[in-house]
Protein backbone atom coordinates (compact mmCIF):
# COMPACT_ATOMS: atom_id res chain seq x y z
CA UNK A 1 0.00 0.00 0.00
CA UNK A 2 1.41 3.35 -1.01
CA UNK A 3 2.07 5.94 1.70
CA UNK A 4 1.94 9.57 0.65
CA UNK A 5 4.32 12.28 1.85
CA UNK A 6 1.79 13.85 4.22
CA UNK A 7 1.32 10.57 6.09
CA UNK A 8 5.09 10.11 6.43
CA UNK A 9 5.44 13.64 7.79
CA UNK A 10 2.61 13.00 10.25
CA UNK A 11 4.28 9.83 11.53
CA UNK A 12 7.65 11.56 11.92
CA UNK A 13 6.04 14.38 13.89
CA UNK A 14 4.21 11.90 16.10
CA UNK A 15 7.46 10.09 16.90
CA UNK A 16 9.46 13.27 17.58
CA UNK A 17 8.70 13.54 21.35
CA UNK A 18 9.68 9.89 21.85
CA UNK A 19 12.90 10.46 19.88
CA UNK A 20 13.79 13.52 21.92
CA UNK A 21 13.16 11.59 25.16
CA UNK A 22 15.43 8.79 23.99
CA UNK A 23 18.18 11.28 23.08
CA UNK A 24 17.93 12.99 26.48
CA UNK A 25 18.04 9.63 28.28
CA UNK A 26 21.12 8.64 26.29
CA UNK A 27 22.79 11.98 27.03
CA UNK A 28 22.11 11.60 30.77
CA UNK A 29 23.49 8.06 30.75
CA UNK A 30 26.63 9.17 28.92
CA UNK A 31 27.15 12.06 31.37
CA UNK A 32 26.74 9.71 34.31
CA UNK A 33 29.20 7.28 32.77
CA UNK A 34 31.69 10.07 32.12
CA UNK A 35 31.43 11.23 35.75
CA UNK A 36 32.11 7.68 36.96
CA UNK A 37 35.17 7.36 34.74
CA UNK A 38 36.38 10.93 35.23
CA UNK A 39 34.90 12.26 38.51
CA UNK A 40 34.60 16.06 38.82
CA UNK A 41 37.62 17.59 40.53
CA UNK A 42 38.64 21.04 41.73
CA UNK A 43 40.16 23.01 38.88
CA UNK A 44 42.93 24.17 41.23
CA UNK A 45 44.03 21.38 43.58
CA UNK A 46 42.36 18.47 41.72
CA UNK A 47 40.53 17.19 44.81
CA UNK A 48 37.01 15.84 44.36
CA UNK A 49 34.41 18.53 43.77
CA UNK A 50 30.64 18.64 43.44
CA UNK A 51 30.67 19.31 39.70
CA UNK A 52 33.05 19.90 36.82
CA UNK A 53 34.64 23.32 36.45
CA UNK A 54 34.41 24.38 40.12
CA UNK A 55 36.75 25.15 42.99
CA UNK A 56 36.62 23.04 46.15
CA UNK A 57 35.72 24.72 49.44
CA UNK A 58 39.34 24.98 50.62
CA UNK A 59 40.56 26.62 47.45
CA UNK A 60 37.55 28.95 47.30
CA UNK A 61 38.23 30.08 50.88
CA UNK A 62 41.75 31.03 49.83
CA UNK A 63 40.66 33.17 46.90
CA UNK A 64 41.32 36.93 47.19
CA UNK A 65 37.71 37.58 46.13
CA UNK A 66 36.85 36.81 49.76
CA UNK A 67 38.21 39.55 52.00
CA UNK A 68 40.07 38.72 55.20
CA UNK A 69 37.28 40.46 57.07
CA UNK A 70 34.63 38.24 55.50
CA UNK A 71 36.56 35.10 56.41
CA UNK A 72 37.21 36.26 60.00
CA UNK A 73 33.68 37.59 60.50
CA UNK A 74 31.33 35.70 58.13
CA UNK A 75 28.04 37.41 57.22
CA UNK A 76 24.71 36.22 58.54
CA UNK A 77 23.57 35.15 55.09
CA UNK A 78 25.00 31.98 53.59
CA UNK A 79 25.95 32.92 50.04
CA UNK A 80 25.75 35.98 47.83
CA UNK A 81 25.88 36.34 44.08
CA UNK A 82 25.66 39.37 41.80
CA UNK A 83 25.30 39.53 38.04
CA UNK A 84 27.61 42.50 37.49
CA UNK A 85 29.95 45.03 39.02
CA UNK A 86 28.28 48.27 40.07
CA UNK A 87 30.18 50.82 38.03
CA UNK A 88 30.01 52.75 34.78
CA UNK A 89 27.27 51.40 32.48
CA UNK A 90 25.73 49.20 35.17
CA UNK A 91 25.32 52.14 37.52
CA UNK A 92 23.59 54.17 34.81
CA UNK A 93 21.24 51.29 33.96
CA UNK A 94 20.23 50.71 37.58
CA UNK A 95 19.73 54.37 38.39
CA UNK A 96 17.61 54.83 35.27
CA UNK A 97 15.58 51.78 36.31
CA UNK A 98 15.04 52.95 39.90
CA UNK A 99 14.66 56.69 39.45
CA UNK A 100 13.85 57.19 35.78
CA UNK A 101 11.04 54.65 35.27
CA UNK A 102 13.13 52.84 32.66
CA UNK A 103 11.78 49.30 32.98
CA UNK A 104 12.57 47.93 29.55
CA UNK A 105 15.79 46.38 30.83
CA UNK A 106 14.10 44.25 33.50
CA UNK A 107 13.79 41.07 31.36
CA UNK A 108 17.49 41.29 30.51
CA UNK A 109 18.43 41.95 34.15
CA UNK A 110 16.37 38.92 35.14
CA UNK A 111 18.25 36.70 32.70
CA UNK A 112 21.60 37.94 33.99
CA UNK A 113 20.59 37.32 37.60
CA UNK A 114 19.11 33.90 36.92
CA UNK A 115 22.39 32.88 35.30
CA UNK A 116 24.55 34.36 38.08
CA UNK A 117 22.36 32.82 40.79
CA UNK A 118 21.65 29.45 39.20
CA UNK A 119 23.41 27.66 42.07
CA UNK A 120 21.26 29.50 44.64
CA UNK A 121 18.00 29.03 42.78
CA UNK A 122 18.54 25.30 42.27
CA UNK A 123 17.84 24.55 45.93
CA UNK A 124 15.56 27.46 46.83
CA UNK A 125 12.06 27.13 48.24
CA UNK A 126 11.07 30.76 47.77
CA UNK A 127 12.40 34.12 46.52
CA UNK A 128 11.83 37.19 48.68
CA UNK A 129 12.56 40.73 47.44
CA UNK A 130 13.94 43.36 49.79
CA UNK A 131 10.85 45.41 50.70
CA UNK A 132 10.44 49.17 50.59
CA UNK A 133 8.85 51.19 53.36
CA UNK A 134 5.25 52.06 52.44
CA UNK A 135 5.87 55.80 51.95
CA UNK A 136 8.81 55.15 49.62
CA UNK A 137 6.81 52.56 47.71
CA UNK A 138 3.98 55.07 47.35
CA UNK A 139 6.28 57.79 45.98
CA UNK A 140 8.24 55.48 43.66
CA UNK A 141 5.12 53.48 42.66
CA UNK A 142 7.08 50.23 42.33
CA UNK A 143 9.63 48.12 44.17
CA UNK A 144 12.58 47.51 41.87
CA UNK A 145 13.67 44.46 43.89
CA UNK A 146 10.22 42.92 43.54
CA UNK A 147 10.28 43.42 39.77
CA UNK A 148 13.67 41.72 39.57
CA UNK A 149 12.50 38.91 41.85
CA UNK A 150 9.49 38.20 39.64
CA UNK A 151 11.69 37.92 36.56
CA UNK A 152 14.20 35.67 38.31
CA UNK A 153 11.44 33.49 39.77
CA UNK A 154 9.82 33.05 36.37
CA UNK A 155 13.11 32.01 34.78
CA UNK A 156 14.25 29.83 37.67
CA UNK A 157 10.92 28.18 38.38
CA UNK A 158 10.97 29.33 42.02
CA UNK A 159 7.91 30.90 43.69
CA UNK A 160 8.15 34.56 44.69
CA UNK A 161 6.56 35.96 47.85
CA UNK A 162 6.68 39.74 48.14
CA UNK A 163 5.03 39.70 51.57
CA UNK A 164 7.17 37.34 53.65
CA UNK A 165 9.34 40.27 54.68
CA UNK A 166 8.14 43.75 55.63
CA UNK A 167 9.99 47.00 56.15
CA UNK A 168 8.54 48.29 59.40
CA UNK A 169 10.78 51.29 60.00
CA UNK A 170 11.28 54.29 57.78
CA UNK A 171 15.03 54.53 57.24
CA UNK A 172 17.28 57.26 55.94
CA UNK A 173 18.42 56.85 52.36
CA UNK A 174 21.64 54.83 52.37
CA UNK A 175 23.36 57.04 49.79
CA UNK A 176 26.44 58.67 51.29
CA UNK A 177 26.41 56.65 54.52
CA UNK A 178 29.44 54.74 55.74
CA UNK A 179 29.27 50.98 56.30
CA UNK A 180 28.76 51.46 60.06
CA UNK A 181 26.07 54.08 59.48
CA UNK A 182 24.28 51.77 57.04
CA UNK A 183 24.22 48.93 59.57
CA UNK A 184 22.79 51.24 62.23
CA UNK A 185 20.30 52.68 59.75
CA UNK A 186 18.71 49.31 58.87
CA UNK A 187 18.86 47.79 62.36
CA UNK A 188 15.33 46.72 63.29
CA UNK A 189 13.97 47.87 59.94
CA UNK A 190 12.62 44.47 58.81
CA UNK A 191 10.16 41.94 60.16
CA UNK A 192 9.15 38.48 58.97
CA UNK A 193 5.38 38.40 58.42
CA UNK A 194 4.95 34.64 57.95
CA UNK A 195 2.98 32.63 60.48
CA UNK A 196 5.03 31.06 63.25
CA UNK A 197 6.85 28.02 61.95
CA UNK A 198 6.03 28.74 58.29
CA UNK A 199 9.66 29.49 57.45
CA UNK A 200 11.14 26.61 59.43
CA UNK A 201 13.86 24.86 57.40
CA UNK A 202 13.03 26.96 54.32
CA UNK A 203 15.77 27.86 51.86
CA UNK A 204 15.27 31.49 50.87
CA UNK A 205 16.86 33.68 48.21
CA UNK A 206 16.62 37.40 48.97
CA UNK A 207 16.73 39.59 45.86
CA UNK A 208 18.01 43.17 45.82
CA UNK A 209 19.19 45.52 43.11
CA UNK A 210 22.61 46.37 44.55
CA UNK A 211 24.80 45.00 47.33
CA UNK A 212 26.99 47.81 48.62
CA UNK A 213 28.25 47.10 52.14
CA UNK A 214 25.88 44.19 52.71
CA UNK A 215 24.12 45.92 55.61
CA UNK A 216 20.63 45.49 54.13
CA UNK A 217 21.33 41.89 53.13
CA UNK A 218 22.54 41.11 56.66
CA UNK A 219 19.50 42.72 58.27
CA UNK A 220 17.10 40.74 56.07
CA UNK A 221 18.96 37.47 56.59
CA UNK A 222 19.05 37.92 60.36
CA UNK A 223 15.28 38.38 60.55
CA UNK A 224 14.54 35.42 58.26
CA UNK A 225 16.88 33.10 60.14
CA UNK A 226 15.36 34.09 63.47
CA UNK A 227 12.01 33.11 61.94
CA UNK A 228 13.39 29.62 61.26
CA UNK A 229 14.88 29.75 57.74
CA UNK A 230 17.53 27.09 57.24
CA UNK A 231 19.42 29.06 54.64
CA UNK A 232 19.31 32.60 53.34
CA UNK A 233 21.18 33.49 50.16
CA UNK A 234 21.43 36.90 48.52
CA UNK A 235 21.08 37.54 44.80
CA UNK A 236 21.64 41.03 43.41
CA UNK A 237 21.83 42.64 40.02
CA UNK A 238 25.12 44.33 40.92
CA UNK A 239 27.78 44.39 43.62
CA UNK A 240 29.64 47.56 44.58
CA UNK A 241 33.36 46.89 44.84
CA UNK A 242 34.72 50.44 44.95
CA UNK A 243 34.65 52.85 47.94
CA UNK A 244 33.12 55.54 45.72
CA UNK A 245 29.99 53.40 45.43
CA UNK A 246 29.06 54.43 48.99
CA UNK A 247 28.33 57.88 47.60
CA UNK A 248 25.81 56.52 45.07
HELIX and SHEET records of a PDB file:
HELIX    1   1 UNK A    5  UNK A   37  1                                  33    
HELIX    2   2 UNK A   57  UNK A   61  1                                   5    
HELIX    3   3 UNK A   68  UNK A   72  1                                   5    
HELIX    4   4 UNK A   89  UNK A   99  1                                  11    
HELIX    5   5 UNK A  106  UNK A  116  1                                  11    
HELIX    6   6 UNK A  118  UNK A  122  1                                   5    
HELIX    7   7 UNK A  134  UNK A  140  1                                   7    
HELIX    8   8 UNK A  144  UNK A  156  1                                  13    
HELIX    9   9 UNK A  179  UNK A  186  1                                   8    
HELIX   10  10 UNK A  215  UNK A  226  1                                  12    
HELIX   11  11 UNK A  243  UNK A  247  5                                   5    
SHEET    1   A 4 UNK A  79  UNK A  85  0                                        
SHEET    2   A 4 UNK A 231  UNK A 239  1                                        
SHEET    3   A 4 UNK A 203  UNK A 211  1                                        
SHEET    4   A 4 UNK A 126  UNK A 129  1                                        
SHEET    1   B 2 UNK A 165  UNK A 167  0                                        
SHEET    2   B 2 UNK A 190  UNK A 192 -1                                        
END                                                                             
